[in-house]
Amino acid sequence: MIEKQLVKNFWEKASCGEDLYLKGFSQVDYNNQATYRYTLEPEILDFANFQEFRGKKTLEIGVGLGADHQKLAEAGADLFGIDLTERAINHTQRRLDLLGLKSTLQIGDAENLPFEDNFFDAVYSWGVLHHSPDTSKAIHEAYRVLKPGGSAKIMIYHKNSMVGFMLWMRFGLLRFKPFISWDTLYENFLESPGTKAYTRKEASLLFKDFQILNLDTPLNHADLLNSDVGQRHRGIFLRIAKKLWPRPLIKTFFPKNGIEMLIHCMKPF
């Protein structure tokens, strides 16, 4: 299992999207970053439906640059947020302060949440728990702190994705290692060390204690190469792939092979 400190060190250098979409630390800069985020990933707004969190005691696990946390605060959630990194907490606190918004923020570990059992009405986490060395424990913790009947909206990475196929082409096929496992590709070449991705069946086992209300794996900008696809992936390979990528074919024949697995679930009564 990858050391948690390696994961923390990776994200302390730059929160997700920071070096791509954040140019400074003013309110304008944060607003521009949010505009980029939701233009590239409109599925966040559809999936989260932030207004649903109004009046609910809500925990966001992994606040990152704070765009979604801002949306939750603006929606009127009774809001709490944790992140493994001081950098993310500082970004999010600064962002909320500029807008006069409130949240209880703290550095924290998704595998050991500092909250009582049955404390929250809702949990939200976008693209975070697959970075935790023990994702299963992190998901169990989300379950533990939810009240019975509480809902969770969580995005983790989907293994059978077009992003995974691109990783295989670049770091498997072109390096004459066609039989490299996709787990190894995600762990070593996607984002922070040890990043994981899951099949639908594997995700169902991870969330076995929950009642899964909906699970979807739509294509996103990274699968379609409509953007810079991450902090580690730039250069000539990406430029060539963007020109050659068969987007209409992918949309027609692989519409559910997206990198994002969107899971809406509930803690049973």
Phi, psi and chi 1 to 4 in degrees:
 res  aa     phi    psi   chi1   chi2   chi3   chi4
   1 MET       -  136.1 -175.8  179.4  -67.8      -
   2 ILE   -65.7  144.4 -163.2   73.8      -      -
   3 GLU   -70.1  135.5  -68.6 -176.9   16.7      -
   4 LYS   -62.1  -31.4 -166.6  169.7  -63.1  177.0
   5 GLN   -62.8  -33.3 -171.7   63.4   43.2      -
   6 LEU   -66.0  -39.1  -65.9  177.2      -      -
   7 VAL   -65.3  -46.6  178.4      -      -      -
   8 LYS   -60.5  -44.5 -177.2  174.8 -177.5  177.7
   9 ASN   -60.6  -39.6  -69.6  -13.9      -      -
  10 PHE   -60.3  -47.6 -178.9   90.6      -      -
  11 TRP   -83.0  -16.6  -65.0  111.4      -      -
  12 GLU   -69.5  -25.7  -76.5  -75.0   13.6      -
  13 LYS   -69.1  -37.9  -67.4  177.6 -178.1  176.5
  14 ALA  -166.0  125.6      -      -      -      -
  15 SER   -63.9  158.9  -64.5      -      -      -
  16 CYS   -55.6  121.4 -172.9      -      -      -
  17 GLY    86.0   -4.1      -      -      -      -
  18 GLU   -62.5  -47.9 -179.6  176.5  -13.0      -
  19 ASP   -80.3   -7.4   61.2  -13.5      -      -
  20 LEU   -95.6  -38.2  -66.6  172.7      -      -
  21 TYR  -129.0   -0.9  -52.5  120.9      -      -
  22 LEU  -115.4  118.2 -171.9   66.0      -      -
  23 LYS   -99.1  -16.6  -53.0  -55.7 -179.3 -175.1
  24 GLY  -165.7 -161.6      -      -      -      -
  25 PHE  -126.4   22.0  -53.5  112.6      -      -
  26 SER   -89.2  170.5   70.2      -      -      -
  27 GLN   -60.8  -37.9 -176.7  175.1  -25.4      -
  28 VAL   -61.9  -42.9  170.4      -      -      -
  29 ASP   -62.1  -44.6  -67.4  -47.5      -      -
  30 TYR   -67.2  -38.0  -75.6  116.4      -      -
  31 ASN   -63.3  -40.6  -72.4  -17.2      -      -
  32 ASN   -64.5  -39.9  -72.9  -19.4      -      -
  33 GLN   -62.3  -41.2  179.8  -92.8  -30.7      -
  34 ALA   -64.4  -39.7      -      -      -      -
  35 THR   -61.2  -45.7  -62.5      -      -      -
  36 TYR   -59.0  -46.3  -74.1  131.2      -      -
  37 ARG   -58.6  -49.9  176.8  175.2  176.2   80.1
  38 TYR   -82.0  -17.4  -59.8  124.9      -      -
  39 THR   -72.3  -43.7  -61.9      -      -      -
  40 LEU   -71.9  -36.3  -75.3  174.9      -      -
  41 GLU  -127.7   64.9  -60.1  179.6  -84.8      -
  42 PRO   -62.5  -18.1   23.8  -34.6      -      -
  43 GLU   -63.6  -23.1   67.0  -85.8   12.6      -
  44 ILE   -60.7  -47.6  -64.1  174.1      -      -
  45 LEU   -65.5  -39.1  -61.0  177.2      -      -
  46 ASP   -67.4  -43.9  -67.3  -25.1      -      -
  47 PHE   -69.8  -48.7  172.6   67.4      -      -
  48 ALA   -69.5  -42.0      -      -      -      -
  49 ASN    43.7   65.7 -169.0   11.1      -      -
  50 PHE   -54.4  -27.3  -68.9  108.4      -      -
  51 GLN   -62.0  -21.5  -68.4  -57.1  -46.0      -
  52 GLU   -64.3  -18.6  -71.9 -174.9    3.6      -
  53 PHE   -89.4   -0.7  -65.8   86.4      -      -
  54 ARG   -55.6  127.5  179.9 -179.7  -62.1  -82.4
  55 GLY    75.8    0.3      -      -      -      -
  56 LYS   -97.8  139.7  -65.8 -178.6  179.5  179.5
  57 LYS   -72.2  111.5 -175.0  175.2  -72.6 -173.3
  58 THR  -124.3  137.1  -61.0      -      -      -
  59 LEU  -113.6  126.4  171.4   65.7      -      -
  60 GLU  -100.9  125.4 -178.4  177.1    9.9      -
  61 ILE   -97.6  110.5  -56.6  173.6      -      -
  62 GLY    88.4   83.7      -      -      -      -
  63 VAL   -83.9  -20.2  -63.9      -      -      -
  64 GLY    57.6 -133.2      -      -      -      -
  65 LEU   -78.7   -9.7  -71.0  175.1      -      -
  66 GLY    94.4    7.1      -      -      -      -
  67 ALA   -63.3  -47.2      -      -      -      -
  68 ASP   -69.0  -34.6  -68.0   -1.6      -      -
  69 HIS   -63.4  -39.2 -148.9   67.4      -      -
  70 GLN   -59.7  -44.0  175.3 -175.3  -29.3      -
  71 LYS   -62.2  -41.1  -70.7  -74.2 -172.2 -176.9
  72 LEU   -64.7  -41.1  -70.7  164.2      -      -
  73 ALA   -65.2  -44.0      -      -      -      -
  74 GLU   -64.1  -29.1  -70.3  172.1  -22.5      -
  75 ALA   -73.9  -15.2      -      -      -      -
  76 GLY    96.2   23.9      -      -      -      -
  77 ALA   -72.3  148.8      -      -      -      -
  78 ASP   -81.9   96.4  178.4    7.7      -      -
  79 LEU  -106.4  138.5 -168.5   55.1      -      -
  80 PHE  -131.3  149.8  -64.7   71.5      -      -
  81 GLY  -147.9  142.0      -      -      -      -
  82 ILE  -128.3  157.1   70.2  157.3      -      -
  83 ASP  -153.2  150.4 -160.5  -77.7      -      -
  84 LEU   -68.1  -23.6 -171.6   61.3      -      -
  85 THR  -111.0  143.2   68.8      -      -      -
  86 GLU   -64.3  -34.6 -178.3  179.1    3.3      -
  87 ARG   -58.7  -46.2 -170.9 -179.8 -165.5   92.9
  88 ALA   -66.9  -41.5      -      -      -      -
  89 ILE   -61.9  -41.8  -66.3  -61.4      -      -
  90 ASN   -64.5  -44.5  -72.0  -16.9      -      -
  91 HIS   -58.0  -48.5  -89.3  -57.7      -      -
  92 THR   -68.3  -40.7  -58.4      -      -      -
  93 GLN   -63.3  -43.7 -171.4   64.4   67.0      -
  94 ARG   -60.7  -43.3 -175.3 -173.9  -60.6  116.5
  95 ARG   -61.1  -47.6 -175.7 -178.7 -154.6  124.7
  96 LEU   -66.9  -39.5  -63.5 -173.6      -      -
  97 ASP   -60.4  -40.5  -72.1  -14.2      -      -
  98 LEU   -62.0  -28.0  -72.8  167.8      -      -
  99 LEU  -103.4   -1.4  -65.6  165.1      -      -
 100 GLY    69.8   32.2      -      -      -      -
 101 LEU  -104.8  158.3  -61.9  170.0      -      -
 102 LYS  -121.9  143.1  -59.0  -63.7 -177.0 -176.9
 103 SER  -160.1  154.2  174.8      -      -      -
 104 THR   -94.1  105.0  -59.0      -      -      -
 105 LEU  -110.0  144.1  -69.3  164.4      -      -
 106 GLN  -159.5  152.5   62.0 -178.1  -62.6      -
 107 ILE   -67.7  134.0  -63.1  170.2      -      -
 108 GLY  -161.7  165.7      -      -      -      -
 109 ASP  -111.0  122.2 -178.4   -7.4      -      -
 110 ALA   -60.8  -24.4      -      -      -      -
 111 GLU   -82.6  -11.0  -63.7  173.5   15.9      -
 112 ASN  -144.6   71.8  -61.5  -78.1      -      -
 113 LEU   -67.6  133.9  -66.7  175.3      -      -
 114 PRO   -85.4   49.6   32.9  -36.2      -      -
 115 PHE  -136.5  156.0  -56.8  104.2      -      -
 116 GLU   -70.8  162.6  -59.9  173.0    2.1      -
 117 ASP   -60.2  146.8  -64.8   -4.6      -      -
 118 ASN    55.4   43.0  -51.7  -41.7      -      -
 119 PHE   -95.7  -31.9 -170.1   71.7      -      -
 120 PHE  -110.7  149.1  -68.7  102.5      -      -
 121 ASP   -81.3  -26.5  -58.4  -55.3      -      -
 122 ALA  -152.3  148.0      -      -      -      -
 123 VAL  -127.4  137.3  168.7      -      -      -
 124 TYR  -130.8  137.5  175.2   79.7      -      -
 125 SER  -156.4  122.2 -176.7      -      -      -
 126 TRP  -115.5  107.9 -178.1  -89.7      -      -
 127 GLY    68.8   39.6      -      -      -      -
 128 VAL  -123.3  -48.9  172.9      -      -      -
 129 LEU   -67.1  -22.0  -60.1 -174.5      -      -
 130 HIS   -72.8  -10.2   46.7 -121.7      -      -
 131 HIS   -88.4  -17.6  -63.4  -56.4      -      -
 132 SER   -70.6  136.5 -172.7      -      -      -
 133 PRO   -54.8  -37.7  -29.9   37.6      -      -
 134 ASP  -117.5   81.2 -167.9  -19.4      -      -
 135 THR   -61.8  -37.4  -62.6      -      -      -
 136 SER   -59.7  -42.4  178.6      -      -      -
 137 LYS   -66.3  -39.5 -173.5  176.1 -179.0 -177.1
 138 ALA   -62.6  -40.7      -      -      -      -
 139 ILE   -68.2  -38.3  -68.9  169.6      -      -
 140 HIS   -62.0  -38.2  176.3   75.5      -      -
 141 GLU   -65.2  -40.5  -80.6  -70.8  -84.9      -
 142 ALA   -60.1  -40.5      -      -      -      -
 143 TYR   -63.5  -44.8  179.9   89.3      -      -
 144 ARG   -59.8  -43.8  178.9 -175.6   66.2   78.8
 145 VAL   -82.0   -9.9  -59.1      -      -      -
 146 LEU   -78.4  142.4  -93.8  178.5      -      -
 147 LYS   -71.9  151.0  -62.0  175.3 -177.4  177.3
 148 PRO   -55.2  131.9  -26.8   35.6      -      -
 149 GLY    89.1   -7.7      -      -      -      -
 150 GLY   -73.5  155.3      -      -      -      -
 151 SER  -112.5  152.5   66.5      -      -      -
 152 ALA  -130.0  136.1      -      -      -      -
 153 LYS  -121.0  113.1  -68.1 -172.7  174.6 -176.4
 154 ILE  -134.2  132.5  -64.3  171.5      -      -
 155 MET  -109.5  125.8 -172.4  -84.7  -83.5      -
 156 ILE  -125.7  166.7   57.2  175.2      -      -
 157 TYR   -78.1  143.1  -77.3  153.8      -      -
 158 HIS   -97.7  125.5  178.3 -142.9      -      -
 159 LYS   -67.3  -46.2 -173.3  179.3  -66.1 -178.0
 160 ASN   -84.8   64.1  -61.1  -37.4      -      -
 161 SER  -117.2  166.0   67.5      -      -      -
 162 MET   -67.0  -32.1  -61.5  -49.2  -58.8      -
 163 VAL   -61.6  -43.9  167.4      -      -      -
 164 GLY   -59.8  -41.2      -      -      -      -
 165 PHE   -62.8  -39.6  179.2   65.5      -      -
 166 MET   -65.3  -40.6  -76.8 -175.2  -85.0      -
 167 LEU   -61.4  -40.4  -68.9  174.6      -      -
 168 TRP   -64.7  -42.2  173.9   77.3      -      -
 169 MET   -62.4  -46.0  -74.3 -163.7  -59.9      -
 170 ARG   -75.4  -46.4 -178.5  177.8 -179.5 -176.1
 171 PHE  -104.9   -5.1  -61.4  105.5      -      -
 172 GLY  -110.9  -72.4      -      -      -      -
 173 LEU   -59.8  -49.0 -171.5   62.9      -      -
 174 LEU   -73.4  -12.1  -67.3  179.6      -      -
 175 ARG  -105.0   14.6  -67.1 -172.6  178.3 -176.0
 176 PHE    60.3   37.5  -54.5  103.1      -      -
 177 LYS  -128.1   61.7  -62.1  178.4 -179.7  178.8
 178 PRO   -65.9  -17.2   25.8  -35.3      -      -
 179 PHE  -100.1   11.5  -58.8  110.8      -      -
 180 ILE   -60.8  140.6 -169.8  171.7      -      -
 181 SER   -75.4  150.4   76.1      -      -      -
 182 TRP   -69.5  -29.2  -78.9   34.8      -      -
 183 ASP   -59.2  -44.2  -74.3  -25.4      -      -
 184 THR   -63.5  -39.2  -61.1      -      -      -
 185 LEU   -62.0  -48.6  -69.5  168.4      -      -
 186 TYR   -64.6  -41.5  -77.8  109.5      -      -
 187 GLU   -63.8  -33.6  -72.1  169.8    4.6      -
 188 ASN  -108.3  -19.4  -68.9  -77.0      -      -
 189 PHE  -129.9   -2.3  -58.2  113.7      -      -
 190 LEU   -90.7  -69.0 -174.8   57.2      -      -
 191 GLU  -135.4 -121.7  -69.2  177.7  -32.4      -
 192 SER   -66.8  155.6   59.7      -      -      -
 193 PRO   -55.5  133.0  -23.3   33.0      -      -
 194 GLY    86.5    7.1      -      -      -      -
 195 THR   -55.7  137.8  -63.6      -      -      -
 196 LYS  -118.0  160.0  -65.0  177.5  -73.1  -63.1
 197 ALA  -141.1  156.4      -      -      -      -
 198 TYR  -133.9  146.4  -61.2   90.9      -      -
 199 THR   -76.5  168.1   65.0      -      -      -
 200 ARG   -59.5  -41.0  -73.6  170.5  172.3  -99.0
 201 LYS   -64.4  -43.2 -177.4  176.9 -180.0  179.6
 202 GLU   -63.7  -39.1  -71.1  168.0  -17.7      -
 203 ALA   -65.3  -38.5      -      -      -      -
 204 SER   -61.3  -35.8  -65.0      -      -      -
 205 LEU   -71.4  -39.8  -69.6  173.3      -      -
 206 LEU   -59.6  -37.7  -77.7  174.3      -      -
 207 PHE  -103.3   27.3  -73.6   83.2      -      -
 208 LYS   -63.0  -27.0   65.2 -177.0 -173.3  -48.3
 209 ASP   -78.5  -20.3  -66.2  -29.7      -      -
 210 PHE   -85.3  162.4  -71.7   89.1      -      -
 211 GLN   -94.4  112.8  177.7 -175.0  -11.5      -
 212 ILE   -79.8  119.2  -63.8  178.0      -      -
 213 LEU   -88.2  -34.9  -56.2  176.1      -      -
 214 ASN  -159.4  143.3 -168.2   54.9      -      -
 215 LEU  -139.8  124.0 -172.6  155.9      -      -
 216 ASP  -138.1  151.4 -163.7   13.8      -      -
 217 THR  -134.5   64.1   54.9      -      -      -
 218 PRO   -73.0  157.6   30.5  -36.5      -      -
 219 LEU   -67.3  147.0  -63.3  168.4      -      -
 220 ASN  -130.1 -171.6   84.3  -21.0      -      -
 221 HIS   -61.4  -32.7   66.3   97.3      -      -
 222 ALA   -71.8  -40.6      -      -      -      -
 223 ASP   -62.7  -33.9  -59.9  -67.5      -      -
 224 LEU   -95.6    0.5  -63.6  171.3      -      -
 225 LEU    52.7   48.5  -74.3 -176.9      -      -
 226 ASN   -96.8    8.5  -73.4  -30.7      -      -
 227 SER  -160.9  177.8   67.9      -      -      -
 228 ASP   -68.1  129.5  -66.1  -38.3      -      -
 229 VAL   -98.9    5.2  -65.7      -      -      -
 230 GLY   159.8  169.3      -      -      -      -
 231 GLN   -71.3  -17.9  -66.4  174.1 -163.3      -
 232 ARG  -104.4   -2.3  -66.5 -178.7   61.2 -178.4
 233 HIS  -124.1   96.2  -59.6  -78.7      -      -
 234 ARG  -144.9  168.4  -58.6  172.9 -170.6  176.6
 235 GLY   116.9 -169.6      -      -      -      -
 236 ILE   -66.7  -35.9 -170.5  168.5      -      -
 237 PHE   -59.3  -45.7  178.6   87.8      -      -
 238 LEU   -66.0  -39.9 -179.1   58.1      -      -
 239 ARG   -63.3  -42.1  -67.7 -163.8  -63.7  -88.5
 240 ILE   -68.0  -44.5  -66.9  171.3      -      -
 241 ALA   -60.9  -38.8      -      -      -      -
 242 LYS   -59.8  -35.6  -78.8 -176.9  174.9 -177.8
 243 LYS   -76.0  -30.8  -66.7 -177.5 -179.0  -64.4
 244 LEU   -99.7  -11.2  -60.5  178.1      -      -
 245 TRP   -64.3  125.1 -154.6 -123.7      -      -
 246 PRO   -83.2   72.6   31.3  -35.2      -      -
 247 ARG   -59.5  -45.8  -65.0  175.5 -175.6   86.8
 248 PRO   -60.0  -38.4  -25.3   35.9      -      -
 249 LEU   -64.9  -43.6 -174.8   68.9      -      -
 250 ILE   -64.1  -44.2  -68.4  167.5      -      -
 251 LYS   -62.5  -34.2  -70.4  178.3 -179.5  179.1
 252 THR   -77.7  -45.4  -61.0      -      -      -
 253 PHE  -104.0  -15.4  -67.1  102.7      -      -
 254 PHE  -133.4   48.3  -56.5  100.0      -      -
 255 PRO   -68.4  -16.8   27.2  -36.3      -      -
 256 LYS  -111.2   21.8  -64.4  -60.6 -179.2 -178.4
 257 ASN  -106.9   44.7  -72.0   87.7      -      -
 258 GLY   -84.6  160.0      -      -      -      -
 259 ILE   -74.1  -24.2 -176.3   64.1      -      -
 260 GLU   -92.8  127.0  -62.3  168.6  -16.6      -
 261 MET  -107.2  112.2 -173.9 -179.3  -65.0      -
 262 LEU   -96.5  115.4  -46.3 -179.1      -      -
 263 ILE  -119.2  117.9  -58.7  169.6      -      -
 264 HIS  -108.7  119.9 -178.6 -163.0      -      -
 265 CYS  -142.0  171.4   52.1      -      -      -
 266 MET  -137.6  145.8 -177.6 -176.6   79.5      -
 267 LYS   -84.2  118.1 -177.5  173.9 -178.6  175.8
 268 PRO   -61.4  154.1  -21.2   33.6      -      -
 269 PHE   -70.7      -  -71.8   98.4      -      -
